[in-house]
Amino acid sequence: MENLRCAVIGLGMGMGHLRGYLENPRAEVVGLVDLDEERLARGLKDAPGAKGYTDFEKMLRECKPQVVSVALPNFLHEPVTIACLEAGADVLCEKPMSSSLASALRMEQAVEKTGKRIFMNLSQRFKKENQAARELMESGAFGEVYHAYTEWTRRDWIPGFGGWFGQKELSGGGPMLDIGIHKIDMALWLMGRPKPVTVSGITHHQRGMPLAKKEGVKFDVEDYATGFVRFENGASLIFEASWAGYQQTYSQESFKLIGTRGGLEIAEGKQGLDYIYNHEVNGVPLASRLVCDKMEGKSSTESLVDCILDDKPFRANMEDGIRMQVILEALYESANRGSEVNIAKDFPDAFALL
Ligand SMILES: NC(=O)c1ccc[n+]([C@@H]2O[C@H](COP(=O)([O-])OP(=O)(O)OC[C@H]3O[C@@H](n4cnc5c(N)ncnc54)[C@H](O)[C@@H]3O)[C@@H](O)[C@H]2O)c1
């Protein structure tokens, strides 16, 4: 069977995509695109067989890739993804799917029109520890999961300060959408995808906005967010996500899942080391460590190549991207209103997508 012709557009996070393709011997990297010549040169050094471009449309015409990673600023996901689909390629789209739900739905329409597919780089699902946690959940080890708590908070790390990340029009939102998305998605994934019914989101911008004013740059998204999600099955989720907030650690990640038979804890953000799985055997509580080192740990891009060539399901699809876009949009709406949003009642069309 022929190798899969792959391309990457955007070589910031896209360098990670490139590495994943290069790790899979069944992938052939044919084209790389970035407006930034230095980044492009760095990519081409790693993939000397690829052709480099600053114009993604020219790359699509000349390289005819079968799958394209779109790792661009969020507002560009829609136009570039649609162009790739129309050129006959499947797309691995970076998270979030787009900067708004309306935009993500236009991307879905393009999928329907072209018959091509969008896969999502919800990369936390590809960490082997998280995969092990998912397998435990599927085996029934946690019983019925009724609560999740998750945090990804940074003390002082606003990405590309003054650039697109901090501008609502270009990004769609701050840390809730940027890093909160990973943890909210992971919670839903490990809870067995319950349907969110109501959400409460609260956003703060006490650090980013004064700093932006002082430095004369634009910043109109939150730098700290917290929220609460209530699910149709009675389960709940609490999360925090921040780029800037006074705390001891530079970046802190934690995750907790509570079910009727067991629970999962990721302590101190040392992912891969401190996954504790608490459970009951014959009514006796036990705490075990997840052993993950023997598991397959393929990155999203490396695994996508196999999924496409072998016609197997991929772990994160367009529907997951749209679902996250609905939840995030409802959370921002709640933050704007200063009250809870009932997705089912206030946004029935969006609720149907969950
Ligand atoms: N899955 C993850 O863990 C993860 C991590 C980081 C970023 N991301 C996502 O990846 C995407 C990119 O983020 P980033 O941190 O790499 O941003 P970035 O700004 O560092 O990189 C974007 C790149 O796109 C290039 N670019 C912009 N417009 C272009 C155009 N029209 N044609 C070609 N190239 C163009 C820029 O020159 C830049 O090199 C975002 O959607 C972000 O949310 C995901």
The ligand as a Tripos MOL2 file, in Angstrom:
@<TRIPOS>MOLECULE
LIG
   44    48     1     0     0
SMALL
NO_CHARGES

@<TRIPOS>ATOM
      1 N1         -3.1100   20.5410   20.9210 N.am      1 LIG1
      2 C1         -2.2670   21.2430   21.6630 C.2       1 LIG1
      3 O1         -1.7840   20.7840   22.6870 O.2       1 LIG1
      4 C2         -1.9070   22.6440   21.2190 C.ar      1 LIG1
      5 C3         -0.8210   23.3070   21.7870 C.ar      1 LIG1
      6 C4         -0.5020   24.5890   21.3110 C.ar      1 LIG1
      7 C5         -1.2790   25.1960   20.3280 C.ar      1 LIG1
      8 N2         -2.3560   24.5240   19.8070 N.ar      1 LIG1
      9 C6         -3.1930   25.1200   18.7630 C.3       1 LIG1
     10 O2         -2.4190   25.2050   17.5630 O.3       1 LIG1
     11 C7         -2.8260   26.3570   16.8090 C.3       1 LIG1
     12 C8         -1.5990   27.2120   16.5440 C.3       1 LIG1
     13 O3         -1.0650   27.6270   17.7760 O.3       1 LIG1
     14 P1          0.4980   28.0370   17.9070 P.3       1 LIG1
     15 O4          0.8040   28.0800   19.3420 O.co2     1 LIG1
     16 O5          1.3100   27.1890   17.0220 O.co2     1 LIG1
     17 O6          0.4170   29.5220   17.3190 O.3       1 LIG1
     18 P2          1.5960   30.3650   16.6900 P.3       1 LIG1
     19 O7          1.0900   31.7380   16.5080 O.co2     1 LIG1
     20 O8          2.8460   30.1320   17.4540 O.co2     1 LIG1
     21 O9          1.8480   29.6700   15.2620 O.3       1 LIG1
     22 C9          0.9940   29.8610   14.1950 C.3       1 LIG1
     23 C10         1.8380   29.8060   12.9240 C.3       1 LIG1
     24 O10         0.9720   29.9980   11.8160 O.3       1 LIG1
     25 C11         1.6500   30.8080   10.8740 C.3       1 LIG1
     26 N3          0.6540   31.4620   10.0180 N.ar      1 LIG1
     27 C12        -0.2300   32.4270   10.3440 C.ar      1 LIG1
     28 N4         -1.0130   32.7330    9.2940 N.ar      1 LIG1
     29 C13        -0.6220   31.9360    8.2790 C.ar      1 LIG1
     30 C14        -1.0540   31.7690    6.9570 C.ar      1 LIG1
     31 N5         -2.0460   32.4930    6.4390 N.pl3     1 LIG1
     32 N6         -0.4240   30.8560    6.1760 N.ar      1 LIG1
     33 C15         0.6040   30.1290    6.6650 C.ar      1 LIG1
     34 N7          1.0600   30.2420    7.9420 N.ar      1 LIG1
     35 C16         0.4610   31.1330    8.7260 C.ar      1 LIG1
     36 C17         2.4490   31.7900   11.7050 C.3       1 LIG1
     37 O11         3.5150   32.3650   10.9780 O.3       1 LIG1
     38 C18         2.9050   30.9060   12.8550 C.3       1 LIG1
     39 O12         4.1580   30.3210   12.6080 O.3       1 LIG1
     40 C19        -3.8930   27.0560   17.6420 C.3       1 LIG1
     41 O13        -5.1620   26.6660   17.2030 O.3       1 LIG1
     42 C20        -3.6530   26.5360   19.0620 C.3       1 LIG1
     43 O14        -4.8330   26.5270   19.8500 O.3       1 LIG1
     44 C21        -2.6630   23.2690   20.2470 C.ar      1 LIG1
@<TRIPOS>BOND
     1     1     2 1
     2     2     3 2
     3     2     4 1
     4     4     5 ar
     5     4    44 ar
     6     5     6 ar
     7     6     7 ar
     8     7     8 ar
     9     8     9 1
    10     8    44 ar
    11     9    10 1
    12     9    42 1
    13    10    11 1
    14    11    12 1
    15    11    40 1
    16    12    13 1
    17    13    14 1
    18    14    15 2
    19    14    16 1
    20    14    17 1
    21    17    18 1
    22    18    19 2
    23    18    20 1
    24    18    21 1
    25    21    22 1
    26    22    23 1
    27    23    24 1
    28    23    38 1
    29    24    25 1
    30    25    26 1
    31    25    36 1
    32    26    27 ar
    33    26    35 ar
    34    27    28 ar
    35    28    29 ar
    36    29    30 ar
    37    29    35 ar
    38    30    31 1
    39    30    32 ar
    40    32    33 ar
    41    33    34 ar
    42    34    35 ar
    43    36    37 1
    44    36    38 1
    45    38    39 1
    46    40    41 1
    47    40    42 1
    48    42    43 1
@<TRIPOS>SUBSTRUCTURE
     1 LIG1         1 GROUP 0 **** ****
